[in-house]
């Protein structure tokens, strides 16, 4: 759906790269939001409007254009010029099989921007997706944001750590006292053989992702 994000960005004198940097995201996200290929949620409107000198509602499709609103381009603000803080640890690296991850929360490989979904979550972290078993939902190189505090529910996406220091990005199906059932999407959606619960070290719920470059 068309929105006013592109008009307000140009009105503010920002490139897509500049807006992405200030909002703590990547250019590809801004492109998709402007084209309507990704839904402009309330969280996105709140996150972007403060860098554009407008109200969140001004980004909605039915809102007037910046010129019609009679507003001047916003003056640069010191807080808006500063780069967002990279404080979210990225703790996942490719390991073993094509679809396996190694997760080590004790040592960060790097740090990235914290999305709104993880604001105030002290033990949140991110991992990189590898392999193709979850395409088209997640592709190799996508950055997945994890909230270990949220319990998994049927249909959500999770990173499951196993006792042998491997972890898998899958869709959660069900869990009993004895076993865990997960689903993958590629080459076709299918439930995987049940994993004995005794092998499961932790289940981290995926709350968002950024597409890899």
C-alpha positions as protocol buffer text, in pm:
chain_id: "A"
residue {
  index: 1
  type: UNK
  ca { x: 0 y: 0 z: 0 }
}
residue {
  index: 2
  type: UNK
  ca { x: 130 y: 345 z: -91 }
}
residue {
  index: 3
  type: UNK
  ca { x: 225 y: 573 z: 196 }
}
residue {
  index: 4
  type: UNK
  ca { x: 384 y: 915 z: 247 }
}
residue {
  index: 5
  type: UNK
  ca { x: 724 y: 792 z: 367 }
}
residue {
  index: 6
  type: UNK
  ca { x: 908 y: 878 z: 46 }
}
residue {
  index: 7
  type: UNK
  ca { x: 759 y: 1227 z: 28 }
}
residue {
  index: 8
  type: UNK
  ca { x: 848 y: 1305 z: 388 }
}
residue {
  index: 9
  type: UNK
  ca { x: 1199 y: 1165 z: 348 }
}
residue {
  index: 10
  type: UNK
  ca { x: 1264 y: 1387 z: 46 }
}
residue {
  index: 11
  type: UNK
  ca { x: 1104 y: 1682 z: 226 }
}
residue {
  index: 12
  type: UNK
  ca { x: 1351 y: 1628 z: 511 }
}
residue {
  index: 13
  type: UNK
  ca { x: 1640 y: 1626 z: 263 }
}
residue {
  index: 14
  type: UNK
  ca { x: 1747 y: 1272 z: 347 }
}
residue {
  index: 15
  type: UNK
  ca { x: 1861 y: 992 z: 123 }
}
residue {
  index: 16
  type: UNK
  ca { x: 1736 y: 639 z: 185 }
}
residue {
  index: 17
  type: UNK
  ca { x: 2078 y: 549 z: 324 }
}
residue {
  index: 18
  type: UNK
  ca { x: 2075 y: 844 z: 565 }
}
residue {
  index: 19
  type: UNK
  ca { x: 1727 y: 766 z: 694 }
}
residue {
  index: 20
  type: UNK
  ca { x: 1818 y: 400 z: 735 }
}
residue {
  index: 21
  type: UNK
  ca { x: 2128 y: 487 z: 938 }
}
residue {
  index: 22
  type: UNK
  ca { x: 1939 y: 723 z: 1169 }
}
residue {
  index: 23
  type: UNK
  ca { x: 1657 y: 475 z: 1220 }
}
residue {
  index: 24
  type: UNK
  ca { x: 1894 y: 188 z: 1291 }
}
residue {
  index: 25
  type: UNK
  ca { x: 1803 y: -21 z: 988 }
}
residue {
  index: 26
  type: UNK
  ca { x: 1929 y: -86 z: 634 }
}
residue {
  index: 27
  type: UNK
  ca { x: 1847 y: 83 z: 304 }
}
residue {
  index: 28
  type: UNK
  ca { x: 1664 y: -220 z: 165 }
}
residue {
  index: 29
  type: UNK
  ca { x: 1409 y: -191 z: 446 }
}
residue {
  index: 30
  type: UNK
  ca { x: 1342 y: 176 z: 364 }
}
residue {
  index: 31
  type: UNK
  ca { x: 1305 y: 92 z: -6 }
}
residue {
  index: 32
  type: UNK
  ca { x: 1047 y: -178 z: 66 }
}
residue {
  index: 33
  type: UNK
  ca { x: 857 y: 42 z: 309 }
}
residue {
  index: 34
  type: UNK
  ca { x: 838 y: 326 z: 56 }
}
residue {
  index: 35
  type: UNK
  ca { x: 725 y: 93 z: -222 }
}
residue {
  index: 36
  type: UNK
  ca { x: 462 y: -68 z: -3 }
}
residue {
  index: 37
  type: UNK
  ca { x: 634 y: -407 z: -29 }
}
residue {
  index: 38
  type: UNK
  ca { x: 660 y: -411 z: 350 }
}
residue {
  index: 39
  type: UNK
  ca { x: 379 y: -296 z: 578 }
}
residue {
  index: 40
  type: UNK
  ca { x: 438 y: 37 z: 749 }
}
residue {
  index: 41
  type: UNK
  ca { x: 342 y: -66 z: 1101 }
}
residue {
  index: 42
  type: UNK
  ca { x: 285 y: 165 z: 1396 }
}
residue {
  index: 43
  type: UNK
  ca { x: 630 y: 72 z: 1527 }
}
residue {
  index: 44
  type: UNK
  ca { x: 788 y: 175 z: 1196 }
}
residue {
  index: 45
  type: UNK
  ca { x: 594 y: 503 z: 1187 }
}
residue {
  index: 46
  type: UNK
  ca { x: 704 y: 591 z: 1541 }
}
residue {
  index: 47
  type: UNK
  ca { x: 1061 y: 495 z: 1460 }
}
residue {
  index: 48
  type: UNK
  ca { x: 1085 y: 695 z: 1136 }
}
residue {
  index: 49
  type: UNK
  ca { x: 870 y: 1002 z: 1202 }
}
residue {
  index: 50
  type: UNK
  ca { x: 1107 y: 1147 z: 1463 }
}
residue {
  index: 51
  type: UNK
  ca { x: 1381 y: 1166 z: 1198 }
}
residue {
  index: 52
  type: UNK
  ca { x: 1151 y: 1328 z: 940 }
}
residue {
  index: 53
  type: UNK
  ca { x: 1008 y: 1617 z: 1143 }
}
residue {
  index: 54
  type: UNK
  ca { x: 652 y: 1490 z: 1119 }
}
residue {
  index: 55
  type: UNK
  ca { x: 392 y: 1306 z: 1322 }
}
residue {
  index: 56
  type: UNK
  ca { x: 361 y: 928 z: 1278 }
}
residue {
  index: 57
  type: UNK
  ca { x: 14 y: 970 z: 1128 }
}
residue {
  index: 58
  type: UNK
  ca { x: 158 y: 1196 z: 855 }
}
residue {
  index: 59
  type: UNK
  ca { x: 309 y: 884 z: 697 }
}
residue {
  index: 60
  type: UNK
  ca { x: -30 y: 724 z: 632 }
}
residue {
  index: 61
  type: UNK
  ca { x: -160 y: 710 z: 271 }
}
residue {
  index: 62
  type: UNK
  ca { x: -451 y: 947 z: 336 }
}
residue {
  index: 63
  type: UNK
  ca { x: -233 y: 1214 z: 503 }
}
residue {
  index: 64
  type: UNK
  ca { x: -162 y: 1537 z: 310 }
}
residue {
  index: 65
  type: UNK
  ca { x: 168 y: 1582 z: 130 }
}
residue {
  index: 66
  type: UNK
  ca { x: 436 y: 1778 z: 322 }
}
residue {
  index: 67
  type: UNK
  ca { x: 390 y: 2089 z: 105 }
}
residue {
  index: 68
  type: UNK
  ca { x: 12 y: 2079 z: 150 }
}
residue {
  index: 69
  type: UNK
  ca { x: 61 y: 2056 z: 524 }
}
residue {
  index: 70
  type: UNK
  ca { x: 243 y: 2391 z: 507 }
}
residue {
  index: 71
  type: UNK
  ca { x: 549 y: 2265 z: 694 }
}
residue {
  index: 72
  type: UNK
  ca { x: 908 y: 2369 z: 650 }
}
residue {
  index: 73
  type: UNK
  ca { x: 1182 y: 2112 z: 617 }
}
residue {
  index: 74
  type: UNK
  ca { x: 1296 y: 2022 z: 970 }
}
residue {
  index: 75
  type: UNK
  ca { x: 1615 y: 2178 z: 1098 }
}
residue {
  index: 76
  type: UNK
  ca { x: 1890 y: 1925 z: 1174 }
}
residue {
  index: 77
  type: UNK
  ca { x: 1890 y: 1819 z: 1538 }
}
residue {
  index: 78
  type: UNK
  ca { x: 2205 y: 1703 z: 1718 }
}
residue {
  index: 79
  type: UNK
  ca { x: 2032 y: 1392 z: 1851 }
}
residue {
  index: 80
  type: UNK
  ca { x: 1912 y: 1300 z: 1502 }
}
residue {
  index: 81
  type: UNK
  ca { x: 2257 y: 1337 z: 1349 }
}
residue {
  index: 82
  type: UNK
  ca { x: 2417 y: 1091 z: 1588 }
}
residue {
  index: 83
  type: UNK
  ca { x: 2440 y: 732 z: 1468 }
}
residue {
  index: 84
  type: UNK
  ca { x: 2214 y: 489 z: 1658 }
}
residue {
  index: 85
  type: UNK
  ca { x: 2382 y: 283 z: 1925 }
}
residue {
  index: 86
  type: UNK
  ca { x: 2489 y: -65 z: 1824 }
}
residue {
  index: 87
  type: UNK
  ca { x: 2436 y: -256 z: 2148 }
}
residue {
  index: 88
  type: UNK
  ca { x: 2270 y: -582 z: 2045 }
}
residue {
  index: 89
  type: UNK
  ca { x: 2516 y: -874 z: 2036 }
}
residue {
  index: 90
  type: UNK
  ca { x: 2527 y: -1098 z: 1729 }
}
residue {
  index: 91
  type: UNK
  ca { x: 2610 y: -1442 z: 1867 }
}
residue {
  index: 92
  type: UNK
  ca { x: 2560 y: -1681 z: 1578 }
}
residue {
  index: 93
  type: UNK
  ca { x: 2800 y: -1819 z: 1318 }
}
residue {
  index: 94
  type: UNK
  ca { x: 2771 y: -2093 z: 1056 }
}
residue {
  index: 95
  type: UNK
  ca { x: 2876 y: -2433 z: 1183 }
}
residue {
  index: 96
  type: UNK
  ca { x: 2850 y: -2795 z: 1076 }
}
residue {
  index: 97
  type: UNK
  ca { x: 2573 y: -2881 z: 831 }
}
residue {
  index: 98
  type: UNK
  ca { x: 2433 y: -2645 z: 573 }
}
residue {
  index: 99
  type: UNK
  ca { x: 2139 y: -2548 z: 795 }
}
residue {
  index: 100
  type: UNK
  ca { x: 2311 y: -2541 z: 1133 }
}
residue {
  index: 101
  type: UNK
  ca { x: 2413 y: -2246 z: 1346 }
}
residue {
  index: 102
  type: UNK
  ca { x: 2646 y: -2224 z: 1638 }
}
residue {
  index: 103
  type: UNK
  ca { x: 2507 y: -2002 z: 1913 }
}
residue {
  index: 104
  type: UNK
  ca { x: 2733 y: -1872 z: 2186 }
}
residue {
  index: 105
  type: UNK
  ca { x: 2567 y: -1606 z: 2400 }
}
residue {
  index: 106
  type: UNK
  ca { x: 2882 y: -1570 z: 2605 }
}
residue {
  index: 107
  type: UNK
  ca { x: 3083 y: -1405 z: 2328 }
}
residue {
  index: 108
  type: UNK
  ca { x: 2952 y: -1160 z: 2068 }
}
residue {
  index: 109
  type: UNK
  ca { x: 3089 y: -1180 z: 1715 }
}
residue {
  index: 110
  type: UNK
  ca { x: 2981 y: -820 z: 1657 }
}
residue {
  index: 111
  type: UNK
  ca { x: 2712 y: -573 z: 1761 }
}
residue {
  index: 112
  type: UNK
  ca { x: 2416 y: -443 z: 1563 }
}
residue {
  index: 113
  type: UNK
  ca { x: 2126 y: -199 z: 1602 }
}
residue {
  index: 114
  type: UNK
  ca { x: 1852 y: -295 z: 1848 }
}
residue {
  index: 115
  type: UNK
  ca { x: 1504 y: -311 z: 1687 }
}
residue {
  index: 116
  type: UNK
  ca { x: 1198 y: -174 z: 1865 }
}
residue {
  index: 117
  type: UNK
  ca { x: 1077 y: -527 z: 1949 }
}
residue {
  index: 118
  type: UNK
  ca { x: 1379 y: -578 z: 2176 }
}
residue {
  index: 119
  type: UNK
  ca { x: 1384 y: -241 z: 2353 }
}
residue {
  index: 120
  type: UNK
  ca { x: 1458 y: -303 z: 2719 }
}
residue {
  index: 121
  type: UNK
  ca { x: 1519 y: -678 z: 2675 }
}
residue {
  index: 122
  type: UNK
  ca { x: 1850 y: -725 z: 2854 }
}
residue {
  index: 123
  type: UNK
  ca { x: 1932 y: -1078 z: 2735 }
}
residue {
  index: 124
  type: UNK
  ca { x: 1820 y: -1036 z: 2373 }
}
residue {
  index: 125
  type: UNK
  ca { x: 2061 y: -1119 z: 2091 }
}
residue {
  index: 126
  type: UNK
  ca { x: 2077 y: -1184 z: 1718 }
}
residue {
  index: 127
  type: UNK
  ca { x: 2207 y: -1458 z: 1489 }
}
residue {
  index: 128
  type: UNK
  ca { x: 2267 y: -1491 z: 1116 }
}
residue {
  index: 129
  type: UNK
  ca { x: 2057 y: -1741 z: 924 }
}
residue {
  index: 130
  type: UNK
  ca { x: 2246 y: -1994 z: 713 }
}
residue {
  index: 131
  type: UNK
  ca { x: 2128 y: -2254 z: 465 }
}
residue {
  index: 132
  type: UNK
  ca { x: 1808 y: -2256 z: 263 }
}
residue {
  index: 133
  type: UNK
  ca { x: 1570 y: -2479 z: 459 }
}
residue {
  index: 134
  type: UNK
  ca { x: 1354 y: -2183 z: 570 }
}
residue {
  index: 135
  type: UNK
  ca { x: 1327 y: -2001 z: 236 }
}
residue {
  index: 136
  type: UNK
  ca { x: 1136 y: -1794 z: 145 }
}
residue {
  index: 137
  type: UNK
  ca { x: 1073 y: -1683 z: 507 }
}
residue {
  index: 138
  type: UNK
  ca { x: 1443 y: -1651 z: 592 }
}
residue {
  index: 139
  type: UNK
  ca { x: 1740 y: -1659 z: 357 }
}
residue {
  index: 140
  type: UNK
  ca { x: 2109 y: -1712 z: 419 }
}
residue {
  index: 141
  type: UNK
  ca { x: 2260 y: -1394 z: 559 }
}
residue {
  index: 142
  type: UNK
  ca { x: 1938 y: -1261 z: 713 }
}
residue {
  index: 143
  type: UNK
  ca { x: 1985 y: -1129 z: 1066 }
}
residue {
  index: 144
  type: UNK
  ca { x: 1736 y: -1280 z: 1311 }
}
residue {
  index: 145
  type: UNK
  ca { x: 1642 y: -1104 z: 1636 }
}
residue {
  index: 146
  type: UNK
  ca { x: 1574 y: -1329 z: 1935 }
}
residue {
  index: 147
  type: UNK
  ca { x: 1386 y: -1276 z: 2260 }
}
residue {
  index: 148
  type: UNK
  ca { x: 1468 y: -1569 z: 2490 }
}
residue {
  index: 149
  type: UNK
  ca { x: 1200 y: -1458 z: 2738 }
}
residue {
  index: 150
  type: UNK
  ca { x: 902 y: -1516 z: 2508 }
}
residue {
  index: 151
  type: UNK
  ca { x: 760 y: -1870 z: 2518 }
}
residue {
  index: 152
  type: UNK
  ca { x: 717 y: -2036 z: 2177 }
}
residue {
  index: 153
  type: UNK
  ca { x: 367 y: -2078 z: 2036 }
}
residue {
  index: 154
  type: UNK
  ca { x: 250 y: -2289 z: 1744 }
}
residue {
  index: 155
  type: UNK
  ca { x: 343 y: -2125 z: 1414 }
}
residue {
  index: 156
  type: UNK
  ca { x: 609 y: -1890 z: 1550 }
}
residue {
  index: 157
  type: UNK
  ca { x: 972 y: -1908 z: 1438 }
}
residue {
  index: 158
  type: UNK
  ca { x: 1245 y: -2017 z: 1675 }
}
residue {
  index: 159
  type: UNK
  ca { x: 1615 y: -2085 z: 1706 }
}
residue {
  index: 160
  type: UNK
  ca { x: 1654 y: -2414 z: 1889 }
}
residue {
  index: 161
  type: UNK
  ca { x: 1984 y: -2483 z: 2064 }
}
residue {
  index: 162
  type: UNK
  ca { x: 2077 y: -2846 z: 2103 }
}
residue {
  index: 163
  type: UNK
  ca { x: 2312 y: -3001 z: 2355 }
}
residue {
  index: 164
  type: UNK
  ca { x: 2578 y: -3066 z: 2089 }
}
residue {
  index: 165
  type: UNK
  ca { x: 2635 y: -2690 z: 2039 }
}
residue {
  index: 166
  type: UNK
  ca { x: 2424 y: -2668 z: 1725 }
}
residue {
  index: 167
  type: UNK
  ca { x: 2115 y: -2459 z: 1667 }
}
residue {
  index: 168
  type: UNK
  ca { x: 1847 y: -2460 z: 1399 }
}
residue {
  index: 169
  type: UNK
  ca { x: 1615 y: -2192 z: 1266 }
}
residue {
  index: 170
  type: UNK
  ca { x: 1274 y: -2355 z: 1222 }
}
residue {
  index: 171
  type: UNK
  ca { x: 901 y: -2306 z: 1273 }
}
residue {
  index: 172
  type: UNK
  ca { x: 768 y: -2426 z: 1607 }
}
residue {
  index: 173
  type: UNK
  ca { x: 496 y: -2692 z: 1581 }
}
residue {
  index: 174
  type: UNK
  ca { x: 456 y: -2846 z: 1927 }
}
residue {
  index: 175
  type: UNK
  ca { x: 645 y: -2962 z: 2233 }
}
residue {
  index: 176
  type: UNK
  ca { x: 567 y: -3229 z: 2490 }
}
residue {
  index: 177
  type: UNK
  ca { x: 754 y: -3356 z: 2791 }
}
residue {
  index: 178
  type: UNK
  ca { x: 933 y: -3604 z: 2566 }
}
residue {
  index: 179
  type: UNK
  ca { x: 985 y: -3444 z: 2226 }
}
residue {
  index: 180
  type: UNK
  ca { x: 991 y: -3128 z: 2016 }
}
residue {
  index: 181
  type: UNK
  ca { x: 847 y: -3102 z: 1665 }
}
residue {
  index: 182
  type: UNK
  ca { x: 970 y: -2839 z: 1419 }
}
residue {
  index: 183
  type: UNK
  ca { x: 891 y: -2753 z: 1057 }
}
residue {
  index: 184
  type: UNK
  ca { x: 1103 y: -2639 z: 765 }
}
residue {
  index: 185
  type: UNK
  ca { x: 985 y: -2479 z: 439 }
}
residue {
  index: 186
  type: UNK
  ca { x: 1227 y: -2583 z: 167 }
}
residue {
  index: 187
  type: UNK
  ca { x: 1212 y: -2773 z: -67 }
}
residue {
  index: 188
  type: UNK
  ca { x: 853 y: -2805 z: 61 }
}
residue {
  index: 189
  type: UNK
  ca { x: 687 y: -2745 z: 399 }
}
residue {
  index: 190
  type: UNK
  ca { x: 722 y: -3052 z: 618 }
}
residue {
  index: 191
  type: UNK
  ca { x: 740 y: -3150 z: 983 }
}
residue {
  index: 192
  type: UNK
  ca { x: 1083 y: -3280 z: 1080 }
}
residue {
  index: 193
  type: UNK
  ca { x: 1142 y: -3595 z: 1285 }
}
residue {
  index: 194
  type: UNK
  ca { x: 1075 y: -3522 z: 1651 }
}
residue {
  index: 195
  type: UNK
  ca { x: 1373 y: -3417 z: 1862 }
}
residue {
  index: 196
  type: UNK
  ca { x: 1400 y: -3575 z: 2209 }
}
residue {
  index: 197
  type: UNK
  ca { x: 1348 y: -3305 z: 2472 }
}
residue {
  index: 198
  type: UNK
  ca { x: 1662 y: -3417 z: 2654 }
}
residue {
  index: 199
  type: UNK
  ca { x: 1868 y: -3288 z: 2358 }
}
residue {
  index: 200
  type: UNK
  ca { x: 1711 y: -2940 z: 2368 }
}
residue {
  index: 201
  type: UNK
  ca { x: 1925 y: -2685 z: 2549 }
}
residue {
  index: 202
  type: UNK
  ca { x: 1713 y: -2375 z: 2480 }
}
residue {
  index: 203
  type: UNK
  ca { x: 1441 y: -2238 z: 2252 }
}
residue {
  index: 204
  type: UNK
  ca { x: 1473 y: -1871 z: 2148 }
}
residue {
  index: 205
  type: UNK
  ca { x: 1177 y: -1703 z: 1982 }
}
residue {
  index: 206
  type: UNK
  ca { x: 1242 y: -1499 z: 1666 }
}
residue {
  index: 207
  type: UNK
  ca { x: 1068 y: -1160 z: 1692 }
}
residue {
  index: 208
  type: UNK
  ca { x: 1198 y: -995 z: 1376 }
}
residue {
  index: 209
  type: UNK
  ca { x: 1460 y: -1000 z: 1104 }
}
residue {
  index: 210
  type: UNK
  ca { x: 1658 y: -783 z: 866 }
}
residue {
  index: 211
  type: UNK
  ca { x: 1728 y: -904 z: 518 }
}
residue {
  index: 212
  type: UNK
  ca { x: 2090 y: -976 z: 435 }
}
residue {
  index: 213
  type: UNK
  ca { x: 2266 y: -769 z: 173 }
}
